[in-house]
Amino acid sequence: MGGDSEHPARQFAEAWQAATGAVSEWQRKVADATSEALGKLDPALRAAVQAGRAALTGQWRDCRCPCGTAHPDDRGVCDGRAVLTRRLGEVDVSLCAPCAVAQGVAEMPR
């Protein structure tokens, strides 16, 4: 009688173990790739929605500064008329001149 490795049940168990290992690796890679893709799509989709909303409402020249967090010490400086675009995180944000200056001052080392 041959060794235990030649037994069909043992061969099946080894093949099954190899297959489940391969499927587990594939599942991990797909999950990682999906997570990475969603991480890249989320900011792009938000920017597209924001641009679409601005185009539909006709407010593409409005300042979109998050004043309360971008320059909390200079509240109330916003004049509402965007003059430039600045990248905040992963999104381009339209800013009025006073908000742009206030953000620059807020970021300066003290």
C-alpha positions, 0 to 999 in steps of 0.5 A: 500500500502506498504512502498516505499522500497518495490516498485520494481523500488526502489529495482532495484535502490538500487541493481543497486547502490550496484552493481556499488559500488562493480564494482567501488571498484573492478576496483580500486583494479585491477588498484592498483594491476596492477600498483604495478605489473608493478612497480615490472616487469619494473626493472626485465624486464630491467635487463633481457633485459640488461643481454640478450643484454650483452650475445648476444654481448659477453660484459658481463664483460664490466663495466656498470657504469653510470659514469656521475651520479654515480661519476661525480667528477671522470670522466674518471676513468673507465677502462671498465673491470667489476670486481664486481656487485653492486645494483644501485636502483633496478638493478644490475650493473657490475662495474670496480674497479675504478668506484666502488671505485669512487662511494664509495668515492662519497657516503662518508660523507664529 
